[in-house]
Amino acid sequence: MKTCRVLLSDALAERGVEILRSHPELQVDIKTGLKPAQIAEIIAPYDALVIRSGTKVTREVIEHALAHRIKDKAEASYRRTSALDKRRRLMEEWARYCNSPVIHSTGVVSISFAT
């Protein structure tokens, strides 16, 4: 099982961090307060960037994130198909957390997936 590296660049409630870190296939690094140029410098080895409203994701950040494409076409194809279920599980957990009565936010959108 390959571990996916996740960069969390904004403050997140401790419970949210626990949810992310509870998934064995995720390695979560928390680096808050970074400017876009700093994120661009470190984003390449990460598979995901988790943000809230404090991080500005510029074109430069996106370009650097895309620079780590998998060159082996067979592995890239495998990852596309195998990652979908992992993403679905993660997003379902995240939606449950965001919709819990403890959260008092107007900026959260519920996400659901057809199975």
Phi, psi and omega per residue, in radians:
M1 nan 2.182 -3.134
K2 -1.475 2.392 3.083
T3 -1.511 2.323 3.074
C4 -1.676 2.297 3.127
R5 -1.539 2.274 -3.118
V6 -2.131 2.279 3.058
L7 -1.807 2.099 3.071
L8 -1.776 1.960 -3.002
S9 -1.903 0.087 3.073
D10 -2.259 2.755 3.081
A11 -1.088 2.430 -3.129
L12 -2.442 2.520 3.115
A13 -0.952 2.572 -3.108
E14 -0.962 -0.666 3.135
R15 -1.106 -0.677 3.094
G16 -1.101 -0.722 3.094
V17 -1.126 -0.720 3.106
E18 -1.047 -0.735 3.134
I19 -1.072 -0.826 3.130
L20 -1.080 -0.786 -3.089
R21 -1.296 -0.277 -3.132
S22 -1.303 -0.283 3.133
H23 -1.462 2.081 -3.055
P24 -1.106 -0.374 -3.123
E25 -1.537 0.066 3.131
L26 -1.975 2.366 2.958
Q27 -1.977 1.929 -3.033
V28 -1.767 2.161 3.045
D29 -1.939 2.283 -3.138
I30 -1.863 2.071 3.115
K31 -2.438 1.646 -3.078
T32 -1.657 2.839 3.067
G33 1.339 0.294 -3.123
L34 -1.452 2.497 3.041
K35 -1.460 2.773 -3.107
P36 -0.914 -0.711 3.142
A37 -1.119 -0.620 3.119
Q38 -1.206 -0.704 3.100
I39 -1.111 -0.765 3.140
A40 -1.007 -0.627 -3.132
E41 -1.183 -0.538 -3.020
I42 -1.938 -0.090 -2.969
I43 -1.285 -0.473 -2.990
A44 -0.883 -0.766 -3.103
P45 -1.360 -0.094 -3.095
Y46 -1.531 2.626 3.093
D47 -1.668 -0.337 -3.112
A48 -2.672 2.661 3.067
L49 -2.166 2.120 3.113
V50 -1.827 2.150 -3.116
I51 -2.294 2.904 2.928
R52 -2.090 -2.282 -3.111
S53 -1.708 -0.078 -3.065
G54 -1.484 -0.323 -3.097
T55 -1.753 2.274 3.069
K56 -1.687 2.033 3.139
V57 -1.683 1.839 -3.098
T58 -1.601 2.994 3.082
R59 -1.016 -0.670 3.132
E60 -1.053 -0.747 3.110
V61 -1.085 -0.802 -3.125
I62 -1.085 -0.780 3.132
E63 -1.055 -0.728 3.119
H64 -1.189 -0.624 3.120
A65 -1.158 -0.654 -3.128
L66 -1.308 -0.245 -3.093
A67 -1.216 -0.185 -3.086
H68 -1.742 0.510 3.132
R69 -0.979 2.596 3.121
I70 -1.412 2.190 -3.076
K71 -1.393 -0.529 3.129
D72 -1.315 1.979 -3.050
K73 -1.124 -0.618 3.122
A74 -1.141 -0.784 3.125
E75 -1.152 -0.707 3.127
A76 -1.069 -0.728 3.120
S77 -1.136 -0.761 3.124
Y78 -1.060 -0.776 -3.116
R79 -1.118 -0.671 3.121
R80 -1.041 -0.748 -3.089
T81 -1.367 -0.667 -3.091
S82 -1.380 -0.444 -3.085
A83 -1.318 -0.409 -3.078
L84 -1.043 -0.827 3.126
D85 -1.112 -0.683 3.116
K86 -1.123 -0.760 3.116
R87 -1.119 -0.717 -3.141
R88 -1.058 -0.812 3.126
R89 -1.071 -0.767 -3.138
L90 -1.107 -0.772 -3.121
M91 -1.214 -0.595 3.066
E92 -1.115 -0.760 3.093
E93 -1.100 -0.739 -3.126
W94 -1.116 -0.740 3.120
A95 -1.102 -0.709 3.084
R96 -1.057 -0.762 3.123
Y97 -1.097 -0.823 -3.109
C98 -1.147 -0.513 -3.129
N99 -1.600 0.039 -3.141
S100 -1.216 2.667 -3.088
P101 -1.143 -0.230 -3.123
V102 -1.320 -0.418 -3.087
I103 -1.431 2.322 3.102
H104 -2.190 1.251 -3.089
S105 -2.251 2.476 3.079
T106 -1.711 -0.069 -3.070
G107 -1.818 0.424 -3.097
V108 -1.946 2.319 3.125
V109 -1.955 2.306 3.110
S110 -1.319 2.381 3.127
I111 -2.063 2.318 3.068
S112 -2.294 2.682 -3.106
F113 -2.153 2.462 3.027
A114 -1.413 2.461 3.118
T115 -2.011 nan nan
